[in-house]
Amino acid sequence: MAVSIANREIRTIYVVDDDNEARNGYGLTVEEMPVETKLQEHKVDNLNTFLLSFSNYDAVVSDHHLRKSSNYFPTNGAEFVAKCYQKNIPSILVTKYEAESFHEIRPYKQYIPIVLRPDEFNPESLEISLEICIKEFRGEIAPVRKPWRTLVRVDDKVDNSVLVILPSWDLNRGISLQLDEFPHDLQTMIEPDFRFTADVNIDAENATELYFTNWKPLKRKS
């Protein structure tokens, strides 16, 4: 069994979820494509060792919350999917759009082209999502995913919550970040009206699709 997606043959899709019922459900959906499904049913201790086994798998579907009820996985699904993407394995993150998850996912969003909600996950959306990944590997990146150098202004900071403004994205809409989303060596600079530049996909329609890389502080005028 195999399908051809964007001229790439997909024979086996790996499904990772710490919830047995959800994992089996995703597996049944994958099999409708039709391709072979591999379900990760046992605990994973070391992510790097686990990734070494992936030469036999053509694509990945993963939940984000992989440690809710057990030590099933050594990291969250966003980091796992991002690492698979960096190995040129088309990978899809499936999770509910919970506000508290955005801060966990955004640092990896550059390497996560698609996030699907569980109720959006079906053979058609899976195939479309895998095609987007494969095309990105070839440099065919949609405008909403392309990063541009842009100004980022700190609007407010309360404890670890930082509100920033991207004038080139939306001058009137703030974006909520967590302090640990900034590079460690820049975190002490975070205060209202401080300005940075960063590479940001400013054509994204929603704040949840934005990602930030290559932060640089702007020197204040003396």
N, C-alpha and C positions, 0 to 999 in steps of 0.2 A: 504494500500500500504506500502511496506517495502522491503528493500534489506538487505542481509546479507553480511557484509564486514569484513573479518578477524574474522569470528565467532561473530561479533557484529551486532545486528539488528539496522538498521537506518530507522526510519519511517518519521521523520520530519527534514528538513534542513532550518535553519534561514538565510535569505539573508539581508545584511545591505549595503546600498549604498545611498548617498544623491542625486544621479542623478536618477530621476524616470525612464527614459528610460533604463538606464543600469541595474537598479534593476529589472525591469520587464523582461529584456532579460536574466539575470542570473537565474531568477525564472523559466522561460520557459525551460532553459537548465537543471536545477535541476529536473524538473518534468519528463524529459525523462528517468530518472533512472529506475523505477519510484518511487518517494516518495512524501509525502506532502510537500508543500513549504509554508513558512511563510515569508512575506515581511514586513520589518520594514518601514512603510510609514510615521510615525510621529516622531517629534522631541523627543530626549531622553535627559533628564536633568541631571540625576545622573547615572553614570556607575555602581556603586555597587548595587544600587537598581534594575537597569535593569538586572544585572547578576543573581539576586535572582530568576528571573522568568524563568531561563533557565533549570529548572528541567524537563520541558516538551519538550525540543528540543534535538535532538540527534547529530546535527552537525551544523556548521556555515560556511557561505561564506561571506566574507566582503571585500569591497574596502578599500584602505588605506586612501585616501584623503576624509574624511567625513565632512569637514567643509569648502569646497571651496566656496560655494555659500550661505551658511546659517549656523545657529547654530544647525544643524541637530543632531550632536552627540558631547558629551563632550570631546572626545579624538580622536586620529587618529586610523585607523584600525589596525596598528601593535600592539599597546598596547591592544586593544580590543581582537584581536585574541590570543595574548599571555596569557591574563587572562583566556580566555576560555580553552586554552590548559592546563593551570595549574589546571583547574577544571575537567580535563579529558574529555573535549568535543572536539572531532576532528574538527579542524578549518582550513580553507584555506584563505590565503590572495591573493586577485586578484588585481593587479595594474600594470601599465606600469613601466618598468625598467628605471626610471629617475634618473640621477646622484644625484640630490638634495634630493631624497627620501632615498638613502642608509643610510645616517646619521640618519635619523629618524627611520628606520627599524632595523638597526644593534643592538641597545641596547636590542631589544626584540627577536633577531633571534634565540637565544637558544630555544625559545618556539614557533618558527614558522618553522616547517620542510619544508614547501612548499610555494613558492610564484609563482603564475601563472600570465602570462600576459593575458589580456582580450582575445586575439586571440588564446590563448592556452586552454581556458576554454571550456570544452565539457564534456559530461557524462563520457567518458572513463578516461580523466585526473582527473576529480573530484573523481571518484571511486578509482583510484590509489593513489591519494593524501590523501584521507581519510584513506586508508589502511595503508599508511606510518605512519600517526598520531597514529592510533590505535596500531600498532606494537610498536611504541616508548613508549606508555603508559605501555606496557608489558615488557619493557626493551630491545626490539629487535631494536637496534639503528644501522643504517648503518654506515660503517667506515667514510664516508664523514661528518657525523654529530657528531662523538665522539670527545670530547675535550681532549687535552693532555697538560700537563704543559710544557710551552715553553718560550724561551727568546723573548722579544720584545724590539727592539732598536729604539729610536727616531732618525730619520735621519735629519729632518728639521721641523721648526715651523715658520709659517708666520701668524701673527694675531691669528685667531682661527682655522687655518688649520694646521694639524699635519701629517707629513709623517713618517710612521714607517716601519721598516724592520723586517720580521719574517724569520730568517736564516733557520729554520727547514721547512718552507713552500716554500720560494723562496728567495734566497740570493740577487737576482738582481732586484726584483720587489717590489717597494714601495707600501704601502697601505695608502690611504688617509683617515684620521679620523678627526672628529671635536673635539675641546677641551672638549666639554661637554659630549663626549662619555667616557671620563675617569672619575673615581670616583672623587667626588668633592675635597676630601682631598689630592688628588695626582696632581691636575691640576697645582699647583704652581711649581711642580718639572719638568714639561715638558720643556725640552730644548734639543738641538742637542746632541746626543751621550748618553743621559741618558737612562738607561736600566731598564726594568721591567721584571717580569715573569707574565704570565697569562695563564688561561685555554683557549685553542683555538682549534677549529676543523681543524687541520693542513692538513688533507687529503682532504679538500674541493678543488675543481678544480678551482673555480673562487673567486676573492676577494669579490664579492657580497654575497657569501655564508658563509664567515667567521664570527664568533662571538667571543667575548672576555669576559671572566668573571674572577672574583677572582684576580684582579690586585694586585701585590705586588712590591714595588720598590726594586732594588738591591742596596745595600750600595756601595758607591764609595770607592775604596782603598785610604787610607790616605798616 
